[in-house]
Amino acid sequence: MRLNLLLFFLGAFFVSSAQDTVKVNTTISPEEQAQQNYNDGITALNKGEGQLAADLFSKSIELKPDFEKALYNRCVAYTLVRNYPSAMSDINKVLSTSPNNIEARFAKAMVFFGQSQKDSTNRWLDNCLGIGKHAEAYYYKGIMSYQAGDYNEAIKEYSGAIEVKPDYAYAYNDRASAKRAINDLTGAIADYEKALSLNPSFVFVYNNLGSVYRVSKNYDKAIEYYTKAMTAKPDYLIALNNRGAAKLESGKLDDAKKDFEEVLKKDPKNSQAFNNLASVALKQKDYKKAKDMAGKAIELNANNGAAYFNRGIARQMLREEDGSCADWKKAADLGVSAAKSFMNTDCN
């Protein structure tokens, strides 16, 4: 009896399912659609797809004109694709209704930063920090100070960023570079190592560490870190060039030459590598080759002051006095200070 009753209900269930149609309402409200577009815009923005993100935020704003978060993030997206007038328009709308929005103040600073408007950038970073502590605002204040050559102030600002955000790997790296600029090599090494401990994928920090050790003439350590950079990123030609330079400075001329030649295999138009080969040739007293290598470096980059300097030395040794003085003058004009002493000593 119980079995038949169960079968009856099962049968009734299947009959009902076969005959009845249930209508599901798939229409969503404008508010919900605006939120969906916004969410998709955030996803695109996180992927670095600035224009797609801006388009999605625009759709969201069309449905919900007072959607402040969409306006703010569309400003960020426009800044990413360098559409600065549209970015400024959006962030001004946000600030008109929320003047004390710290993130909006920072975003406006970034619109100015993208346009290299230094005074306005600094003013809005200060406006941001006037409300409260903000790691990225301190960080960009550090960048501005570093670019201005005020390395002590840069260290102070980067330290502010780290105080707010202790795991800020970029701030540690950049503070290290500022310390290196004032010859605080021990402090620079400690900060670079901290940056690596926070983010081991920062391959460029290995290169930076190599350069600090190279400045301190610890060439074995420099070569070790340049090699680590290349192991992590085999096409990192800057590190390969730098490793060659460390070998050159330590007197390992043949090994240095191999590194520079390897750079040129991967990048035949690398002006720096050609000039580095000129430096090797000068050390080996092959002045004709040094002249040729420096000449190729200049052909590839007419503003390579170091190449003019090296070619000037080679020409002097080849008794091409007029040519050497012309090269040193060009090198001096391009900012190679050592060229001036050569000119004062050997040129009329």
Secondary structure, DSSP 8 states (H G I E B T S, - for coil): -HHHHHHHHHHHHHHHHHH----------HHHHHHHHHHHHHHHHHTT-HHHHHHHHHHHHHH-TT-HHHHHHHHHHHHHTT-HHHHHHHHHHHHHH-TT-HHHHHHHHHHHHHTT-HHHHHHHHHHHHTTS--HHHHHHHHHHHHHTT-HHHHHHHHHHHHHH-TT-HHHHHHHHHHHHHTT-HHHHHHHHHHHHHH-TT-HHHHHHHHHHHHHTT-HHHHHHHHHHHHHH-TT-HHHHHHHHHHHHHTT-HHHHHHHHHHHHHH-TT-HHHHHHHHHHHHHTT-HHHHHHHHHHHHHH-TT-HHHHHHHHHHHHHTT-HHHHHHHHHHHHHTT-HHHHHHHHHH--
